[in-house]
Amino acid sequence: MGKEELFQAFPVPTYEEWRKEAESSLKGAPFAKLLSDTYEEITLQPIYTQADVEGIAHVPAMPGIAPYVRGNHPAGYCTEGWEVNQEIPASTPQAFHDAAISDLERGQTMLNIVLHPAARAGKDPDQTEPSELEEVGLYLFCRDDLDTAFSGINLEEVPLFLPSGGLALPMLGLLLAHLETAGANPAKLRGLVGADPLGRLVQTGKLDCPLTHAYDDMAAVTGWASAHAPQLSTIHVESHPYHNAGATAVQELAFSLATAVEYIRAMLDRGLTVEQIVAKMQFSFSIGSNVFMEIAKLRAARLLWANIVEAFGGSATAQKMRIHARTSAWNKTVLDPYVNMLRASTEAFSAIVGGIDSLHVSAFDEPIRPADEFSRRIARNTQIILKEEAHLAKVADPAGGSWYVEWLTDALARRSWELFQQVERLGGMKAALEAGFPQAEIARIAAKKAEQIAKRKERIVGTNMYPNTSEELPVPKTADPVAATEHMARLHSWRSQHDQAQLANTLADLSRSSADPVAKAVAAVLAGATLGDVTRAWTGGLGEGMSISPIQQQRAAQAFEELRQNADMYSQRTGNKPLVHLATVGPLAKHKARADFCTDFLAVGGFAVSRQEQSPSTVEEAAQAALASGARIVVICADDESYPHVAAPLTRLLKAAQPELTVWLAGRPAAEQADAYRDAGVDDFLHMQSNCYALLHDLQKRTGVIA
């Protein structure tokens, strides 16, 4: 039988036939039970057909053709692979150098520098508070630091990814001075040395200089790069501050694109052309664990960006969006951290299928400490396996043509465009931030997510569900006092080697004139200027900076992690975990399901659970066992049929013996029964609809776990 005959032997069911069968399987429940509502306020259907994508304009487009929904290159990754752009977590130049050399030999293709917070602010170590100086991140503040960090690394061949904070010129000056010393050609620089002043404002709540000067800085380095470094991006647009605050995909897209439009207008006002501006723009997106939503997010981003650039008069080539992606920090956990490997793997898959240009896969221990050689290797190899073993680089736009993905791309683009237009009506991203609009919108969604996580409707494996009760809680490392001491020593040594009078003259030349500031910054660095010196000269006397309410950065698991930390500290103080006794009565089949549920529920808060191997057969025996356990909390576990005969008498016995005892009942009885149980002394009910976090937090307070 031929292939055509084989297919003809099986009739193709219609949507109506499928729906009839689906409704039949629901046994009377409404079809709406199969629909899913997302935080993006998009309703997902259980099945999609060709009819769902009819009339969607981008569907017939091919890869490499505007609006680039299907990627920037006709052959996808077959001709233009993505860069393995892993962040290198190091605090000192020598530590960065050693890690970079090792990682470049093992599959990394792009150097990703995570600057120390003070370096992103353009400050030297002696301008930084001691507590801030101990924070983790690569502190580059003089030419010698770059000479050490990049020793033996040819930056004409290895691309660089260096987000610089609110300003780009001071860090670019350091880099160009290093290149001149090393005899390298700046025209061959590839990658990013770029500023994102609105991104910094969102994350920290302030800029140390007026926003207008940050735009002057952006225009200066962009103009310089257009003439001298054609492959170097200088304008950075990050979605991370929104994503890591709990934003939806719609909010990430809308606020990132609104930021980019703000930058385009500011650069146009300073004499640059649209073609110059967008050629130097680099986007960075965080990728979450909703696989298809994240694929659609990247495709929708390219679609909307192409429309925006076209509206500004940009050419078809200019409409291409360059995307760096990193796996989400929002959903990574301190508890059971090896699960983070699985999360990062699915996120890396989404990023690659979505069509990124470079990718960072977060190390499994990222929320705990700077990644070591082992965790860096696992993270790096995750994307290498997806390329070499899963062969994702051998297919152009593997999601293209999927009715679901194409429909979702269109729906996400439409919702994002609506929110983008709201920002535009407020006067643009700066005005919206000053009015608190993005902050309020994201806070609204973050609160919804927090509630769903607290109720375990959103599951975080190993944290609010299926906890590993035997793990030893890791101690996060967020400070590096040894590196802080070294930073100060390097600064004093550097300054002692240079003529301060000559340095003052070169810095004065930079501050007196805006003509060719990049060359003047390089001259100052070659004369011995530090990052802080150049920043002060470049921004001095320009007035106060800008402040807004920042968008709170957080992780989804933090509240539950605090519960476990509270229990761990209690154990250290007392020598024992906080204890809960499960009071079961009767045959195993009557209570096992609820007892198992309660054990897992309580373990999430770090509680140990005691339960009888042989369940008592009477209420009196159950009460005696509970009191003998020494637990201050008792949870009664039985089935609904048994509760009318067990719950009230058992509770009365327990409360009569120990009035201060906390008694819960596993299950969700009807209102009338619940009132009767409360009258008997039951304090609360534990069931699948419970707010797990609220109950456990209350329990920790009742039992002295929270001191």
C-alpha positions as CSV (number, residue, x, y, z in Angstrom):
1,M,0.0,0.0,0.0
2,G,1.4,3.4,-1.0
3,K,1.7,6.4,1.3
4,E,-1.2,8.2,-0.4
5,E,-3.4,5.1,-0.2
6,L,-2.5,4.6,3.5
7,F,-3.5,8.1,4.4
8,Q,-6.7,7.8,2.5
9,A,-7.6,4.7,4.6
10,F,-7.9,6.9,7.7
11,P,-10.5,9.7,7.5
12,V,-9.4,13.0,8.9
13,P,-11.8,14.0,11.7
14,T,-13.3,17.5,11.7
15,Y,-13.0,19.9,14.6
16,E,-16.7,19.4,15.3
17,E,-16.2,15.6,15.6
18,W,-13.2,16.0,17.9
19,R,-15.1,18.4,20.1
20,K,-18.0,16.1,20.4
21,E,-15.7,13.3,21.6
22,A,-13.9,15.7,24.0
23,E,-17.2,16.8,25.5
24,S,-18.3,13.2,25.9
25,S,-15.1,12.4,27.8
26,L,-15.8,15.3,30.2
27,K,-18.8,13.4,31.6
28,G,-21.1,16.4,31.9
29,A,-18.4,19.0,32.8
30,P,-18.4,22.1,30.6
31,F,-16.1,22.3,27.7
32,A,-14.6,25.5,29.3
33,K,-12.8,23.1,31.7
34,L,-10.3,22.4,28.9
35,L,-9.5,26.1,28.4
36,S,-6.5,27.7,30.1
37,D,-6.1,31.3,31.1
38,T,-2.6,32.8,31.3
39,Y,-1.2,35.7,33.2
40,E,-1.0,37.4,29.8
41,E,-4.8,37.3,29.8
42,I,-4.8,35.0,26.8
43,T,-7.1,32.1,26.8
44,L,-5.6,28.9,25.4
45,Q,-7.7,26.3,23.6
46,P,-7.0,22.6,24.0
47,I,-6.5,22.2,20.2
48,Y,-5.7,24.4,17.2
49,T,-6.4,23.9,13.6
50,Q,-5.5,25.6,10.3
51,A,-8.6,27.7,10.6
52,D,-7.0,29.4,13.7
53,V,-4.2,30.9,11.7
54,E,-6.1,31.9,8.6
55,G,-5.7,35.7,8.1
56,I,-2.6,36.0,10.3
57,A,-0.4,38.1,8.1
58,H,3.0,36.8,9.2
59,V,2.3,33.1,8.7
60,P,3.3,32.9,5.0
61,A,6.6,34.7,5.7
62,M,9.8,32.7,5.3
63,P,12.9,32.8,7.5
64,G,15.3,35.6,6.7
65,I,12.5,37.8,5.3
66,A,10.9,40.8,7.0
67,P,9.2,40.9,9.5
68,Y,11.6,38.2,10.6
69,V,9.2,36.3,12.8
70,R,10.9,33.1,11.6
71,G,14.4,34.4,12.3
72,N,17.0,36.8,10.7
73,H,18.6,34.2,8.5
74,P,17.1,32.2,5.6
75,A,18.8,29.0,6.7
76,G,18.4,29.6,10.4
77,Y,21.3,28.4,12.5
78,C,22.7,26.2,9.7
79,T,24.7,29.2,8.4
80,E,24.6,31.6,11.5
81,G,24.9,29.6,14.8
82,W,24.1,31.2,18.1
83,E,26.9,32.3,20.4
84,V,27.5,30.3,23.5
85,N,27.5,33.4,25.7
86,Q,27.8,32.2,29.3
87,E,28.2,34.7,32.1
88,I,31.6,34.4,33.8
89,P,31.1,35.1,37.5
90,A,34.3,36.4,38.8
91,S,35.2,39.3,41.1
92,T,38.8,40.0,40.2
93,P,40.5,40.4,36.8
94,Q,42.8,37.4,37.4
95,A,39.9,35.1,38.4
96,F,38.0,36.2,35.3
97,H,41.0,35.6,33.1
98,D,41.5,32.0,34.4
99,A,37.8,31.2,34.0
100,A,37.6,32.7,30.5
101,I,40.6,30.9,29.2
102,S,39.2,27.6,30.6
103,D,35.7,28.1,29.2
104,L,36.8,29.3,25.8
105,E,38.7,26.1,25.4
106,R,35.6,24.1,26.3
107,G,32.9,25.4,24.0
108,Q,32.2,29.0,25.0
109,T,32.3,31.4,22.0
110,M,31.6,34.8,23.5
111,L,32.9,36.5,26.6
112,N,30.0,37.6,28.9
113,I,31.1,40.0,31.6
114,V,29.0,40.6,34.7
115,L,30.3,43.8,36.2
116,H,30.4,44.6,39.9
117,P,27.5,46.9,40.8
118,A,29.9,49.7,41.6
119,A,31.5,49.4,38.2
120,R,28.1,49.6,36.5
121,A,27.6,52.8,38.5
122,G,31.0,54.2,37.2
123,K,32.6,54.2,40.7
124,D,36.0,53.4,41.9
125,P,36.5,51.3,45.0
126,D,37.2,54.3,47.2
127,Q,33.9,55.8,46.2
128,T,32.0,52.7,47.3
129,E,30.7,51.8,50.7
130,P,32.6,48.8,52.3
131,S,29.5,46.6,52.4
132,E,28.8,47.4,48.7
133,L,32.5,46.7,47.8
134,E,32.1,43.1,49.0
135,E,29.3,42.4,46.5
136,V,29.9,39.8,43.8
137,G,30.8,40.9,40.2
138,L,33.8,41.7,38.1
139,Y,35.3,45.0,39.2
140,L,37.2,46.6,36.3
141,F,38.3,50.2,37.1
142,C,41.7,50.8,35.4
143,R,43.4,49.8,32.2
144,D,45.7,47.3,34.1
145,D,42.5,45.4,35.1
146,L,41.6,44.9,31.5
147,D,45.1,44.0,30.5
148,T,45.0,41.2,33.2
149,A,41.4,40.1,32.4
150,F,42.0,39.8,28.6
151,S,45.7,38.6,28.7
152,G,46.1,36.0,25.9
153,I,42.6,36.6,24.6
154,N,42.3,38.1,21.1
155,L,39.3,40.4,21.1
156,E,39.6,40.8,17.4
157,E,38.4,37.2,17.2
158,V,36.4,36.6,20.4
159,P,33.2,38.7,20.7
160,L,32.5,40.5,23.9
161,F,29.2,41.0,25.8
162,L,29.6,43.8,28.3
163,P,26.5,45.6,29.7
164,S,27.9,48.7,31.2
165,G,24.9,50.1,33.2
166,G,23.7,53.7,32.8
167,L,26.7,55.0,30.8
168,A,28.9,53.3,28.1
169,L,31.7,55.8,27.5
170,P,33.7,55.3,30.6
171,M,33.9,51.5,30.2
172,L,34.4,51.8,26.4
173,G,37.3,54.2,27.2
174,L,38.9,51.5,29.4
175,L,38.4,48.9,26.7
176,L,39.8,50.9,23.8
177,A,42.8,51.9,25.9
178,H,43.5,48.2,26.5
179,L,43.1,47.5,22.8
180,E,45.6,50.2,21.9
181,T,48.1,48.9,24.4
182,A,47.6,45.3,23.1
183,G,47.9,46.5,19.5
184,A,44.4,45.3,18.5
185,N,42.2,47.0,15.9
186,P,38.9,48.4,17.4
187,A,37.3,48.0,14.0
188,K,37.3,44.2,14.5
189,L,35.4,44.4,17.8
190,R,32.2,42.4,17.9
191,G,29.5,42.1,20.4
192,L,28.2,44.7,22.9
193,V,29.6,47.4,25.1
194,G,26.3,49.1,25.8
195,A,24.3,51.2,28.2
196,D,20.7,50.8,29.2
197,P,20.0,53.8,31.4
198,L,16.2,53.2,31.7
199,G,17.0,49.6,32.6
200,R,19.3,50.7,35.4
201,L,16.7,53.2,36.5
202,V,14.1,50.5,36.7
203,Q,16.3,48.1,38.7
204,T,18.0,50.5,41.1
205,G,15.5,53.5,41.2
206,K,18.1,56.1,40.3
207,L,20.6,57.4,37.8
208,D,23.6,59.4,39.1
209,C,23.4,61.8,36.2
210,P,20.5,63.5,34.3
211,L,18.9,61.1,31.8
212,T,19.6,63.7,29.1
213,H,23.3,63.2,29.7
214,A,22.9,59.5,29.6
215,Y,21.4,59.9,26.2
216,D,24.3,62.2,25.2
217,D,26.6,59.4,26.3
218,M,24.7,56.9,24.2
219,A,24.8,59.1,21.2
220,A,28.5,59.7,21.5
221,V,29.5,56.1,21.7
222,T,26.9,55.0,19.1
223,G,28.2,57.7,16.7
224,W,31.8,56.6,17.4
225,A,31.0,52.9,16.8
226,S,29.1,53.6,13.6
227,A,32.3,55.1,12.2
228,H,35.0,52.9,13.9
229,A,33.5,49.6,15.1
230,P,30.8,48.5,12.7
231,Q,30.1,45.1,14.4
232,L,29.9,46.6,18.0
233,S,26.5,47.3,19.6
234,T,26.3,50.2,22.0
235,I,22.6,50.5,22.9
236,H,21.3,47.8,25.3
237,V,17.6,47.0,26.0
238,E,17.1,44.5,28.8
239,S,13.9,42.8,29.8
240,H,15.5,41.2,32.9
241,P,14.4,43.9,35.4
242,Y,10.8,43.3,34.3
243,H,11.0,39.5,34.1
244,N,12.7,39.2,37.5
245,A,10.0,41.3,39.1
246,G,7.3,38.8,38.0
247,A,6.2,40.4,34.7
248,T,4.2,38.6,32.0
249,A,5.5,38.0,28.5
250,V,3.2,40.8,27.4
251,Q,4.7,43.2,29.9
252,E,8.3,42.2,29.0
253,L,7.7,42.9,25.4
254,A,5.8,46.1,25.7
255,F,8.1,47.8,28.2
256,S,11.3,46.6,26.4
257,L,10.0,47.9,23.1
258,A,8.8,51.2,24.7
259,T,12.3,51.6,26.1
260,A,13.8,51.0,22.6
261,V,11.5,53.6,21.1
262,E,12.5,56.1,23.7
263,Y,16.2,55.5,22.8
264,I,15.5,55.8,19.1
265,R,13.8,59.2,19.6
266,A,16.6,60.4,21.9
267,M,19.2,59.4,19.3
268,L,17.3,61.0,16.5
269,D,17.2,64.2,18.5
270,R,21.0,64.1,18.7
271,G,21.5,63.8,15.0
272,L,21.9,60.1,14.4
273,T,19.9,58.3,11.7
274,V,17.5,55.4,12.2
275,E,19.8,53.1,10.3
276,Q,22.7,54.0,12.6
277,I,20.7,53.7,15.8
278,V,19.0,50.3,15.2
279,A,22.2,48.8,13.8
280,K,23.7,49.4,17.3
281,M,20.8,48.1,19.3
282,Q,21.0,44.8,21.2
283,F,18.0,43.3,23.1
284,S,18.3,40.9,26.0
285,F,15.4,38.8,27.1
286,S,14.9,36.4,30.1
287,I,13.4,33.1,29.2
288,G,10.9,31.4,31.6
289,S,9.6,27.9,31.9
290,N,6.4,28.2,29.9
291,V,7.9,26.6,26.8
292,F,5.6,27.7,24.0
293,M,4.9,31.1,25.5
294,E,8.6,31.9,25.5
295,I,9.1,30.7,22.0
296,A,6.2,32.9,20.9
297,K,7.6,35.8,22.9
298,L,10.8,35.9,20.9
299,R,8.9,35.5,17.6
300,A,6.5,38.3,18.6
301,A,9.4,40.5,19.6
302,R,10.9,40.3,16.1
303,L,7.5,40.9,14.5
304,L,6.8,44.1,16.6
305,W,10.3,45.4,16.3
306,A,10.2,45.1,12.5
307,N,6.9,47.1,12.5
308,I,8.4,49.8,14.8
309,V,11.6,50.2,12.7
310,E,9.5,50.3,9.5
311,A,7.4,53.1,11.1
312,F,10.5,55.1,11.7
313,G,11.5,54.7,8.1
314,G,14.1,52.0,8.6
315,S,15.0,49.6,5.8
316,A,14.2,45.9,5.7
317,T,17.7,45.0,6.8
318,A,17.5,47.5,9.7
319,Q,14.3,45.7,10.9
320,K,16.3,42.7,12.1
321,M,16.3,42.4,15.9
322,R,19.5,41.1,17.6
323,I,18.5,39.0,20.7
324,H,20.6,37.8,23.6
325,A,18.7,35.5,26.0
326,R,19.4,34.2,29.4
327,T,17.5,31.5,31.3
328,S,15.2,32.9,34.0
329,A,16.5,34.0,37.4
330,W,12.9,34.4,38.6
331,N,12.1,30.7,38.9
332,K,15.5,29.4,40.2
333,T,15.6,28.0,43.7
334,V,18.1,27.8,46.6
335,L,16.3,24.6,47.7
336,D,16.9,21.4,45.8
337,P,19.1,23.4,43.4
338,Y,19.8,20.5,41.0
339,V,16.2,20.9,39.7
340,N,17.5,24.2,38.3
341,M,19.3,22.2,35.7
342,L,16.0,20.9,34.4
343,R,14.4,24.3,34.4
344,A,17.3,25.8,32.5
345,S,17.3,23.0,29.9
346,T,13.7,23.7,28.9
347,E,14.3,27.4,28.9
348,A,17.4,27.0,26.7
349,F,15.3,24.9,24.3
350,S,12.7,27.6,24.1
351,A,15.3,30.3,23.5
352,I,17.0,28.4,20.7
353,V,13.7,27.4,19.0
354,G,12.6,31.0,19.4
355,G,15.6,32.2,17.4
356,I,18.1,33.9,19.6
357,D,21.6,35.2,18.5
358,S,23.4,34.4,21.8
359,L,22.5,32.5,24.9
360,H,23.4,32.2,28.6
361,V,22.2,29.1,30.5
362,S,22.2,29.8,34.2
363,A,24.2,27.6,36.4
364,F,22.2,25.5,38.8
365,D,23.8,27.2,41.9
366,E,23.2,30.7,40.5
367,P,20.8,31.7,43.4
368,I,23.3,30.4,46.0
369,R,26.8,31.5,45.0
370,P,29.0,32.4,42.0
371,A,29.2,29.4,39.7
372,D,32.2,27.2,40.1
373,E,34.0,25.2,37.3
374,F,31.6,22.3,37.6
375,S,28.3,24.2,37.5
376,R,29.7,26.4,34.7
377,R,30.5,23.3,32.7
378,I,27.1,21.8,33.2
379,A,25.3,25.0,32.1
380,R,27.6,25.5,29.1
381,N,27.2,21.9,28.0
382,T,23.4,22.2,28.2
383,Q,23.3,24.4,25.2
384,I,26.1,22.5,23.4
385,I,24.1,19.3,23.7
386,L,21.0,21.0,22.3
387,K,23.1,22.0,19.4
388,E,25.3,18.9,18.8
389,E,23.1,16.1,20.0
390,A,19.5,17.4,19.7
391,H,20.5,19.0,16.4
392,L,18.5,22.2,17.0
393,A,21.0,24.1,14.8
394,K,20.0,22.0,11.7
395,V,16.5,23.2,11.3
396,A,15.4,26.7,10.3
397,D,12.6,27.9,12.6
398,P,11.5,24.5,13.9
399,A,8.3,26.1,15.5
400,G,7.2,27.6,12.2
401,G,3.9,26.2,10.8
402,S,2.7,25.0,14.2
403,W,-0.9,26.3,14.3
404,Y,-0.6,26.7,18.1
405,V,2.7,28.6,18.0
406,E,1.7,30.8,15.1
407,W,-1.6,31.7,16.8
408,L,0.1,32.3,20.1
409,T,2.7,34.5,18.4
410,D,-0.1,36.6,16.9
411,A,-2.1,36.8,20.2
412,L,1.0,37.8,22.2
413,A,2.0,40.4,19.7
414,R,-1.5,42.0,19.7
415,R,-1.6,42.1,23.5
416,S,1.9,43.5,23.7
417,W,1.1,46.1,21.2
418,E,-1.9,47.3,23.2
419,L,0.2,47.7,26.3
420,F,2.9,49.4,24.3
421,Q,0.4,51.9,23.0
422,Q,-0.7,52.6,26.5
423,V,2.8,53.6,27.4
424,E,3.0,55.8,24.3
425,R,-0.2,57.6,25.3
426,L,1.4,58.4,28.7
427,G,4.3,60.1,26.8
428,G,6.8,57.2,26.4
429,M,8.7,55.0,28.8
430,K,10.3,57.7,30.9
431,A,7.0,59.4,31.6
432,A,5.4,56.1,32.3
433,L,8.1,55.2,34.8
434,E,7.7,58.6,36.5
435,A,4.0,58.0,36.7
436,G,4.5,54.6,38.2
437,F,2.6,52.8,35.5
438,P,4.9,49.9,34.7
439,Q,5.6,49.5,38.4
440,A,1.9,49.1,39.2
441,E,1.2,46.8,36.3
442,I,4.0,44.4,37.2
443,A,3.2,44.6,41.0
444,R,-0.4,43.5,40.1
445,I,0.8,40.5,38.2
446,A,3.5,39.6,40.8
447,A,0.8,39.6,43.5
448,K,-1.3,37.2,41.5
449,K,1.7,34.9,40.9
450,A,2.6,35.1,44.6
451,E,-0.9,34.0,45.6
452,Q,-0.9,31.1,43.1
453,I,2.5,30.0,44.4
454,A,1.3,30.3,48.0
455,K,-1.7,28.1,47.3
456,R,0.6,25.7,45.3
457,K,-1.5,26.3,42.1
458,E,1.9,27.3,40.6
459,R,4.3,24.5,41.6
460,I,7.9,24.9,42.3
461,V,9.4,21.4,42.5
462,G,11.5,20.9,45.6
463,T,10.3,24.1,47.2
464,N,6.5,24.4,47.5
465,M,6.0,20.8,46.3
466,Y,7.9,17.6,46.7
467,P,10.6,19.0,49.1
468,N,13.8,17.1,49.7
469,T,13.5,16.9,53.5
470,S,17.0,15.4,53.9
471,E,18.9,18.1,52.1
472,E,21.2,20.4,54.1
473,L,20.3,24.0,53.3
474,P,23.0,25.8,51.4
475,V,24.3,29.1,52.7
476,P,24.1,31.7,49.9
477,K,27.3,33.6,49.2
478,T,26.5,37.2,48.3
479,A,29.7,38.8,49.5
480,D,33.4,38.5,48.8
481,P,35.4,40.3,51.4
482,V,38.7,39.0,50.1
483,A,38.1,40.5,46.7
484,A,37.0,43.8,48.3
485,T,40.4,44.1,50.0
486,E,42.1,43.3,46.7
487,H,40.1,45.9,44.9
488,M,41.4,48.6,47.2
489,A,45.0,47.4,47.0
490,R,44.8,47.5,43.1
491,L,43.4,51.0,43.2
492,H,46.2,52.4,45.5
493,S,48.9,50.6,43.4
494,W,47.6,52.0,40.2
495,R,47.3,55.6,41.4
496,S,50.8,55.5,42.8
497,Q,52.2,54.7,39.4
498,H,50.8,57.7,37.5
499,D,51.5,61.4,37.3
500,Q,48.4,63.0,38.8
501,A,49.1,66.5,37.3
502,Q,49.2,65.1,33.7
503,L,46.1,63.0,34.5
504,A,44.2,66.2,35.7
505,N,45.0,67.9,32.4
506,T,43.6,65.0,30.3
507,L,40.5,64.8,32.5
508,A,39.9,68.5,32.2
509,D,40.1,68.2,28.5
510,L,37.4,65.6,28.6
511,S,35.2,67.7,30.8
512,R,35.6,71.0,28.9
513,S,34.4,69.8,25.5
514,S,31.9,67.3,24.0
515,A,34.0,67.1,20.8
516,D,35.2,63.5,20.2
517,P,34.7,62.5,23.9
518,V,35.6,58.8,23.1
519,A,39.1,59.7,22.0
520,K,39.5,62.0,25.0
521,A,38.4,59.3,27.4
522,V,40.9,56.9,25.9
523,A,43.7,59.5,26.3
524,A,42.7,60.0,29.9
525,V,42.8,56.2,30.6
526,L,46.2,55.9,28.9
527,A,47.4,58.7,31.2
528,G,46.2,56.7,34.2
529,A,42.6,57.7,34.7
530,T,40.3,55.2,36.4
531,L,36.7,54.3,35.7
532,G,35.6,56.7,38.4
533,D,37.9,59.5,37.1
534,V,36.4,59.3,33.6
535,T,32.8,59.1,34.9
536,R,33.3,62.2,37.1
537,A,34.9,64.2,34.4
538,W,32.2,63.1,31.8
539,T,29.2,63.8,34.1
540,G,30.5,66.4,36.6
541,G,28.6,69.7,37.0
542,L,25.6,68.4,35.1
543,G,23.1,68.5,38.0
544,E,21.2,66.0,39.9
545,G,20.4,62.6,38.5
546,M,16.9,61.0,38.2
547,S,15.0,58.9,40.7
548,I,11.8,56.8,40.4
549,S,10.3,54.0,42.4
550,P,12.2,50.9,41.4
551,I,10.6,47.7,40.3
552,Q,11.3,45.1,43.0
553,Q,13.6,42.3,41.9
554,Q,12.7,38.9,43.4
555,R,12.5,35.2,42.9
556,A,9.3,33.1,42.9
557,A,10.5,30.7,45.6
558,Q,11.8,33.3,48.2
559,A,8.8,33.2,50.6
560,F,8.9,29.4,50.9
561,E,12.7,29.4,51.1
562,E,12.4,31.7,54.1
563,L,10.0,29.1,55.8
564,R,12.6,26.4,55.4
565,Q,15.4,28.7,56.7
566,N,13.3,29.6,59.7
567,A,12.8,25.9,60.4
568,D,16.5,25.2,59.9
569,M,17.5,28.0,62.4
570,Y,15.0,26.5,64.9
571,S,16.7,23.2,64.5
572,Q,20.1,24.7,65.2
573,R,18.7,26.4,68.3
574,T,16.8,23.5,69.7
575,G,18.5,20.4,68.2
576,N,15.2,19.2,66.7
577,K,13.0,20.1,63.7
578,P,9.6,21.6,64.6
579,L,7.3,18.6,65.0
580,V,3.7,17.9,63.8
581,H,1.8,14.7,64.8
582,L,-0.7,13.1,62.4
583,A,-3.5,11.6,64.4
584,T,-4.9,8.8,62.3
585,V,-7.7,6.5,63.3
586,G,-8.8,3.2,61.8
587,P,-7.8,1.2,58.7
588,L,-4.9,2.5,56.6
589,A,-7.1,3.0,53.5
590,K,-9.2,5.4,55.5
591,H,-6.4,8.0,56.1
592,K,-3.3,7.2,54.0
593,A,-4.1,9.6,51.2
594,R,-4.7,12.5,53.5
595,A,-1.8,11.6,55.8
596,D,0.6,11.5,52.8
597,F,-0.7,14.8,51.5
598,C,-0.2,16.4,55.0
599,T,3.3,15.0,55.3
600,D,4.3,16.7,52.0
601,F,2.4,19.9,52.8
602,L,4.1,20.3,56.2
603,A,7.6,19.3,54.9
604,V,7.5,22.4,52.7
605,G,7.7,24.5,55.9
606,G,10.5,22.3,57.4
607,F,8.3,20.5,59.8
608,A,9.0,16.9,60.8
609,V,6.0,14.6,60.9
610,S,5.3,11.8,63.4
611,R,2.7,9.2,62.6
612,Q,1.9,5.8,64.1
613,E,3.1,2.7,62.1
614,Q,0.0,0.9,63.4
615,S,-2.9,3.3,63.3
616,P,-4.9,3.5,66.6
617,S,-8.3,1.8,66.4
618,T,-10.1,4.2,68.8
619,V,-10.3,7.9,69.4
620,E,-8.8,7.5,72.9
621,E,-5.8,5.6,71.6
622,A,-5.3,8.3,68.9
623,A,-5.4,11.1,71.5
624,Q,-2.9,9.2,73.8
625,A,-0.5,8.7,70.9
626,A,-0.7,12.4,69.9
627,L,-0.1,13.7,73.4
628,A,2.8,11.2,73.9
629,S,4.5,12.5,70.7
630,G,5.3,15.8,72.3
631,A,4.2,17.7,69.2
632,R,2.5,21.1,69.7
633,I,0.5,20.7,66.5
634,V,-1.8,17.8,65.7
635,V,-3.4,17.1,62.3
636,I,-6.4,14.7,62.4
637,C,-6.4,12.5,59.3
638,A,-9.3,10.3,58.3
639,D,-11.9,10.1,55.4
640,D,-15.0,12.1,55.2
641,E,-17.2,9.2,56.3
642,S,-15.2,8.8,59.5
643,Y,-14.9,12.4,60.5
644,P,-18.4,12.9,62.1
645,H,-17.5,10.1,64.6
646,V,-13.8,11.0,65.0
647,A,-13.1,14.7,64.6
648,A,-15.0,16.3,67.4
649,P,-14.4,13.8,70.2
650,L,-10.7,13.5,69.4
651,T,-10.3,17.3,69.3
652,R,-12.0,17.6,72.7
653,L,-9.8,15.0,74.3
654,L,-6.6,16.8,72.9
655,K,-7.7,20.2,74.0
656,A,-8.8,19.0,77.4
657,A,-5.4,17.6,78.0
658,Q,-3.4,20.5,76.4
659,P,-5.6,23.6,75.8
660,E,-2.7,25.4,74.0
661,L,-2.4,22.6,71.5
662,T,-3.0,23.5,67.8
663,V,-5.4,21.1,66.1
664,W,-6.0,21.0,62.4
665,L,-8.2,18.7,60.4
666,A,-7.2,17.4,57.0
667,G,-9.9,18.0,54.5
668,R,-12.5,20.6,53.5
669,P,-15.8,19.8,55.2
670,A,-19.0,21.5,54.3
671,A,-19.7,24.8,56.0
672,E,-22.1,23.4,58.6
673,Q,-19.7,20.5,59.5
674,A,-16.8,22.9,59.6
675,D,-18.6,25.1,62.2
676,A,-19.3,22.1,64.3
677,Y,-15.6,21.0,64.2
678,R,-14.5,24.6,65.1
679,D,-16.9,24.5,68.1
680,A,-15.2,21.4,69.2
681,G,-11.8,23.1,69.1
682,V,-10.4,22.5,65.6
683,D,-8.2,25.5,64.7
684,D,-8.0,25.2,60.9
685,F,-8.4,22.9,58.0
686,L,-5.7,21.6,55.7
687,H,-6.7,20.8,52.1
688,M,-5.7,21.3,48.5
689,Q,-7.2,24.8,48.3
690,S,-5.4,26.0,51.4
691,N,-3.0,28.9,51.2
692,C,0.1,26.7,52.0
693,Y,2.4,29.6,52.8
694,A,0.0,31.5,55.0
695,L,-0.9,28.4,57.1
696,L,2.8,27.3,57.5
697,H,3.9,30.8,58.4
698,D,1.1,31.0,61.0
699,L,2.1,27.6,62.3
700,Q,5.8,28.7,62.6
701,K,4.7,31.7,64.7
702,R,2.5,29.5,66.9
703,T,5.2,27.1,67.6
704,G,8.1,29.5,68.2
705,V,9.9,28.6,65.0
706,I,9.8,32.3,64.1
707,A,11.5,33.9,67.1
